[in-house]
Amino acid sequence: AAVTFAENMDGTLAFMNKVFDGCTALKTINLPIQTTSIYSDGNIFTGCTALESITVSAGNSKYLTDNGSLYAKNDENTALTLCTYVKAPSELTVPAAVNGLSVAAIGPMVFQKNSTLTSVTIPTSVTTVDRMAFDGCSNLKTVVLQCETAPTLGSYAFTDLAAGSVIYVA
């Protein structure tokens, strides 16, 4: 299934927590120009196991996509938060920058209950790993934090990982 919203340059569109939670048929979605908020308390696409791509209409000042994954710009337009990562490979390196902006945070529940991930590398640019970002990643065995100062971790950021998992720090 595909979801596309009508464009309305004079309006606003805000999504609340987990609005598409468990939509296993959702494959593609376009967020229109007027999208101003995806509720920051959680990933609105949790449980969307068929999701292949997210696009954002040109001219949206808050969000952008890269390889189908969704990022939010900070208020100063100087850094990004990873909101949703689409089709994560088993071995993932989170990008340090997208479209010239530093990826500074991994948002809440981005990878929650992802059973594909076996290893993830988090670049030095990331200073925050939000709550439940990797919670329940049952096959995640290796996490590499490239930063010399540990990022700020939200509650349950790395809970219920694979047995014997290891988190490496520089």
Sequence and secondary structure as in RCSB ss.txt:
>XXXX:A:sequence
AAVTFAENMDGTLAFMNKVFDGCTALKTINLPIQTTSIYSDGNIFTGCTALESITVSAGNSKYLTDNGSLYAKND
ENTALTLCTYVKAPSELTVPAAVNGLSVAAIGPMVFQKNSTLTSVTIPTSVTTVDRMAFDGCSNLKTVVLQCETA
PTLGSYAFTDLAAGSVIYVA
>XXXX:A:secstr
 EEE    TT  EEE TTTTTT TT  EEEE TTEEEE TTS TTTT TT  EEEE TT SSEEEETTEEEEE T
TSSEEEEEE  S  SEEE  SEETTEEEEEE TTSSTT SS SEEEE TT  EE TTTTTT TT  EEEE  SS 
 EE TTTT S  TT EEEE 
